[in-house]
Amino acid sequence: TMISSNCIVYALFTAALFLWIWQIKRKILQDTVRRNLIAAGLLMIFWMAIRTIKYEFLLSGWIACRYSWYLYYIPMIFIPLLMFLSVLNIGLSYDMTISRRWNLLFIPSGLLVLAVLTNDLHQQAFRFIFGLEAWDEVNIVRGPVYYAVMTWMAVLFIAMLAVAFARCSVAAQRRKIWIPAIPLVIGLVYTILVVTGSENLLLEMFLVPEMGCLLFASFMEILICLGFLPSNDYYGVLWNASSIGAGIMERDGTVRYMAARS
């Protein structure tokens, strides 16, 4: 038997996400940030697994299919929160951690997840035009819970950009804050297309889980690459921003990095 496209997509995304998790473990210096991002990566793998089960093993119209769709909102809600808690560590030394009070944000996130998972009881996230017995993902009316989830995610991402900009100590890096905003703009356009029910190539190429994993991972990776989150990479940025007359030299005498002001 031929391997289905859903299984191939799952295998490719899972391999890429495990590679990203391995990179996070290797280069992120702060323990709290590393744990948060690894948890976010594992949630993305869970998201892709649910997506594959939904499209590969469950028939459209089944109750299990509907609840697998509801389960999408666990990673959709908790991944941005884990990313936000990671960004809050920008500017802190390695032995410092953010206040535990920030963990209270798990309460509204958990309530939003609960509200989506219990949608069959109240239909405030999605109301099915033809009723539960003849439900599908097209003939729906999105309710206040759905828009609360979208608002919650938007607030967290905007807050991440604001915190990264405010706590970045290098002025040259601050001017690059528009770069991590690119995946957010793409996500906004994609969400509008989904809500309006537009038929276009983007929606055909990427389902919500694939697009979500791509945008979430790319957003964090851009922050890491730009030096907003401390890592074992990009030492050139560190030395160029340094005001001390120092550098890094290899054993053969070749200078690899040197402060721009030295």
Secondary structure, DSSP 8 states (H G I E B T S, - for coil): ----HHHHHHHHHHHHHHHHHHHHHHHB--HHHHHHHHHHHHHHHHHHHHHHHHHHHS-TT-HHHHHHHHHTHHHHHHHHHHHHHHHTTTT--TT----GGGGGGHHHHHHHHHHHHTHHHH-SSEEETT-GGG--SSSEEE-HHHHHHHHHHHHHHHHHHHHHHHH---HHHHTTTHHHHHHHHHHHHHHHHHHHT---HHHHH--HHHHHHHHHHHHHHHHHHTTSS-BSS-HHHHHHH--SS-EEE-TTS-EEEE-TT-
